[in-house]
Amino acid sequence: MISESRLKLNQARGVSLRPADEMDRETLFQLFIDCRPELSTAVEGWDDTQRVSFFSIQFQAQQDQYQTSYPGARFDIVLVADQAIGQICVSKTDEEFRLVDIVLLPMCRNQGIGTTLLQNLLDEARHSNRALSLSVRQGNPAYELYRRLGFSKVGTQNIFDNMEWHPSRSNHQMQS
């Protein structure tokens, strides 16, 4: 259940989601590259063929891992004014929701779009009385956003912090 104020905010910004399909493979691949500047740094000095090959291997590995680990997960393209600006992948089970991935183009960050997407997901999790979990790379600025929205760190695995949000612990109104 999306709050009316958040729905208006989404409409005012022109933010929408649409399910990704096979026709979106190139869009998802380009978003993968554009949303991960750290990978671009890793391939400085490589020619175009080498960079495309590297990014293709990384992208396919990510897609394979998501499909294997989260069968049935929903992949959506994040749109503003019908332009793809990111993606969100959510897995929903009877026990919990799992935010598998959320990425926005760098120029679209820190504008409240990610916050709005997450608040909508939290509203849905609250309405269904399910926890929402995620993993975030250590040092990712989004960590503070997750904490502000009521997520708690529940563990660490390699370079990722595991976080959870529970509707029973979320009695306060989240900030926008």
N, C-alpha and C positions, 0 to 999 in steps of 0.2 A: 504494500500500500504506500504510494508516494504522497507526501504531504502536498497540499494545494500550493503553498508558497514555493516549494521546490519545483513543482510542475511548472509554475509560472516563470520561475528563474530559468529553467531549461528552455521553455518556449521563447523567452526574451532573448536568450543567447543563441537560439537556433540550434541547440545541442540535441542530437537524437542518436539513437542506436539502430542498426539494422544487422540482422544475422549475416555473418560472412558465409560465402559459399565458394565453390571451386573457381568461379569467375574472378574472385578477389585475390587469387594467389599473388599476382604481381603487386597489387596494392599492399597486401600484408608483407610481402618481401621488402618493398620500398620503405614501409613504416618501420620494419625491423632494422634496416640500415640507418634511417634518419633519426630514430629514437635512441640509438646506442652510439653516441660519439666516441665512447671509450674503445669500441671495436675499430673505428676509423683510425684512431691514433695507433693502434696495434699494427696497421698495415701501411703506414706512411712509407713511401718509397717504392711500393709495389706498383706494377703496371695494372691497367684496368682489368685485364684478363685474370690476373692473380687475385685482385680484390674481389671481383665478382665471384670467382670460384670459392674463395674463403668465406664470403658472406653467404653464398648458397649452401655450403656445407653446414655452417653454423645455424642458419635458418631451418634447414631440413632436420637437423639434430633436435632443435627446439620443438618443432612441430611433431616429430616422432615421439619425443619424450612426453609431451602434453597428451597426445592421443593414447599412449600406452598407460600413463599414470592416471589420466582423468577421462576414461571413456564416457562419452555422453556429455562432456563439457560443452557449454555454449560459447562460441566465439562471435563477438559482435564488433562491427566497425563503428567507431565513434565519429560522428559527423557534425560539422558546423556549416550551416548553409550548404548542405549537400557535398561538402568537401571532406574527404577522409583526413582526420587529424590524429587518429589513434586507434587502439583496439583494447578490448576488455574480454577476458576469458574467465568464466565462472563455472565451477562444478557444483551441482546441488545433489546432495544425497538425503536420505531420511534423517541422518544425524546432524549434518552441518552443511553450510555453504563454504566453498573454498574459492578465494580469489586467486586464481592461477596466475594471471598476468594482467597488468594494466599499464599501458604506455600511451603517452601523448607526445606529439611533436614538441621539441624544446620551445618553440615560439608560442605554444599554447599552454605552457605550464604556468603555475602561479597566477591563474586568472579565475580560480574557483571551479573550473570544469571538473577536475579530478575529485574535488571535495563533493560536488553535486552528484557525480556518478556513485561515489562511495556512500553518501547519505541515502541515496535511493536504494542501494543494495542493502544497507543496514535496516532501512524501513521494511524491506521485504523479509529480511531475516527475522526481525523483531515480530512481524506479523505472523510468521510461521513458527515462531519460538525456537529458532535454530541458531547455533553459534556460527560465527564467520571467522575463518582462519586464513592466514596468508604467511608468506615468507618474504622478507625484504633484505636485500643485500646490505651488509653493514656499511655505514657511511652514506647510504642513500638519503637525501633530504626528505623523502616521503615518510621516513620513519616518524618524524615529528608530527606530520599530518595524521598518521595512524594513531599515535598516542593521543592527540587532541580529540580524535573521534571516539576514543574509549577503548582502543585495543591495548592489550597488555602483552608484554614479552613473556613467553612461556618456555623458551629454550633457544639454543643456538645449534646450528648444524653447518659445519665448515664456515663459509663466509656469510651465512644467512642467519638472521634472527627470525624465529618463528613467533608469530603473534596471534592472539585470539581476542575476539569480542563476544560477549555473552549477553543475551537480552536480559537475563536476570540481574546482571550487574550494571545495567545501563538504565538507571532510574533518572539520570539527569538529562536535561535537554542538550543535545549536541550543538556546538557553535558552527556557524557557517564559515 
